[in-house]
Amino acid sequence: MASKRKAWQRLGRYFSAIVIAAFFLPFFGVSCEGMEVVTVSGADMVGGCKPGGMISEMEKQEGRARRDVGVDEPDSTGGGGPSMSDSMGAATSNVEREPLAIVALVLIVLGFGAAWVRTRTGLIASLVLAVATIGVLVALWFKIGGALREAVDKETLGKADGMKSDVKIDAGGRYGLWLSGIMLLTIIGFTARALREPENMPDAPPPMLPPPGPPPV
């Protein structure tokens, strides 16, 4: 059986790279009838960037259309006329920077660096950093996911008279967050098993040699 430690030395850096890539995928979002209205990635929360989703795409398309026909962009005073996203009451603004997301990204980058260290210390660092990152992501899910659900509930109650009862609105975590969690749990399991192995464990037993002497007739 192959050594878990050597397998981690080959694959650990790729697991950690996937966690970094997942940080740029949607972590949280609000959907209406299965369509993602607003999505926020981990990178959006770190950099205070504009969220993605249907509303953001509509605003981009409206901006291009206005430039094509030579119409001024709408401003806070109403210049240029109302946009479709404004009429829906869903014009997007930049996401506020989230300290927990910044801490998570720092831990993820440190974990990626630790995955390149081919020593027992590197294994321990990868395990500890993965556990710490999981803890921060759970706290982030409770904080941001709870705030999103609370905001959607307030908005739904405020427009209850004008909304259909069968409209389904969902707010919470998205696949970037789940992918990060799955890969971090994989890293935790991999490193924990590798640490239980003795150092310099051979990959496989040596092959059996045929007994000496003339070959059988």
N, C-alpha and C positions, 0 to 999 in steps of 0.2 A: 504494500500500500504506500502511495506517495506521501511524503512528509507534508503536513499541513503548513509548517513553517516555510518550506521552500515554495509551496503553492501560493502562500500569501506574498512572498517576495516577488513572484511573477505577476500576480493578479491584483494585489492590494492597491497599487497606484491607479489601476483602471477603475476599481470600485470607488475610490476617492474622487477621481475625475468625474464620474457620473454624478456624484453628489453635488459637485460644483456646477455642472451643467444644469442639473435640476433646479438650482437656485435661480436660474433665469427663466424658468417655466412658471406658469400661474400657481401661486400658493393659496390664494383666496379669491373668491369671486361671488357674484350675484347673478343668478340666471332666472329668466322668466320663460315659462313654457319650454324649457330645454335649451334656450338660446342664452349664451353668456353675454349679459349686458355689460358687466364690468369685471375685469380680472386684474389682480395685483400679483406680481411676481416678488420673489425675495429681493431681487436686485432693485425693483421699484421702491421697496420699503427702505433699502439702504441709501439709495441716491436721491430720494424724494422726487421720483420721476412721475410722468403722467401714466395712469393705468391703461390697460388694454381693454378689449371687449368691443361689443357692437356699438356702444355709444361713442367710443373714441374713434372707431373707424368711420362712423357717420360724420363726425366733426371734421375728420381729414378730407373726406369726399366733398363735404360742403365747402371747405376752404379752397380745394382745387377748383371746384365749379365756380365759385365766386371770382377767383383770380382769372379763370378762362373768359368770363364775360365782363371782367373789369369792374366788379362790384366790390366796394370796400368791405373788409371784415367787420362783423358785428362787434361792438364794444359794450362796455358797461352802461353807456348812456342810451343804448338802443340803436346806434348808428348802423346803417347797412341793413336794417330789418331783422326780424327774429329768425333764428335758424330752426331746423327741424328738431335738433337735440334740445334747444332751449324750450321749444313748445312742449316737449315731453317732460320738461322739468328735470333733465338728467345731464346737464352740461358738466363735463368732468374738469377737475382741477388736479394739480399735482398732489401725490400722496405725501403725507407727513412722514418724515424720517422716523423709523422705529428702532429704538436702542436694542431691543431683543434681536431684531434681524441683523443689526450690525455685529452683535456678539456672535450670533450663529455663523455669519460669514467668516469672521476671524477664526473661529474654531474649525470650520470646514477647511480653510486654507492651511491652517497648522496641521490638520489631519492629513492633508494631501502631502505636505512636506514630510511628516513622520512616516508615511507609507514607503518612502524611498530609503529609509534607514534600515539596513539589513542586520540589525542586532536585536537582542532581547529588549533593550531600552526602547528601540523604535516600536516594537510590538506593544509594549506596555503603554507608550504614548498614544499609539493609534487607538487602543482600546479605551483609554481614559477620555481622550478627546471625542470619540464617537459617543460614549455614554453622556458626556457633558452636552454635546450637540443635540442629542435626543431630548434631554431635559429642557434645553432652551426652546426647541421647536414645539414641545408640548405646551410650554408656557405661552409661546407665541400663538398657538392654536386657540388656547383658552381666551387670550386677550383679544386678538383681532377677530377670530371667528365669533366670539361672543358679542363683540361690538357690532359686527356686521348683522348678525341675527337680530340684535336689539333695534338697530336702525331700520331694518326691513319691517319688523313688527310694528314700529311706530308709524312708518310710512303707510303700511297696509291699514292700520286702524284709522289713520287720518283720511284715507280715501275709500273707506269701506263702503260708503253709499254709492260711489261711482264705479266700483270695480265689480267684476263678475266673481261669483263665489267659487267658480271652478278654475280660476287663474292660479297656476302653481308657481310660486316664487321660492327659490332655494338660495340660501347664503351659507357659506362655510368654506372648508378646505377644498383644494383642488389637486390635480394629479401631480404637480410639481412637489407639493408638500408630502404627498403619500410616497412618491418615488424616493425622495430624500430619506424618509423614515425607513422604507424597506431596505435601501442600500446601507444605511447606518446600522440597522439590525444585523444585516449580513456581515458587515465589518466586525461588529461586536462578537458574533458567533464564531467567525473565522479566527480572529485574533485570540479569543479565549481558548479555543481548541488548540491553536498553535502553541500557546504558552504552557499548556499541559504536557506537551511533548518534551522529552529530554533533548538537550542540545546535541548537534551533530548526529541526528538520527538518520540512518541510511534510507534512501528512497525505496529500496526494495531488496529482498534477500539475494545473494549472489546466485547465478544459475548453477544448476546441478551438472557436474561433469560426469561423463561416462566412466565406468570402472576401467582400470588398466587391464591390458591383456588382449589377446587376439579376438577379433570379432566372432560372434557365434556363427556356426555353419548353418 
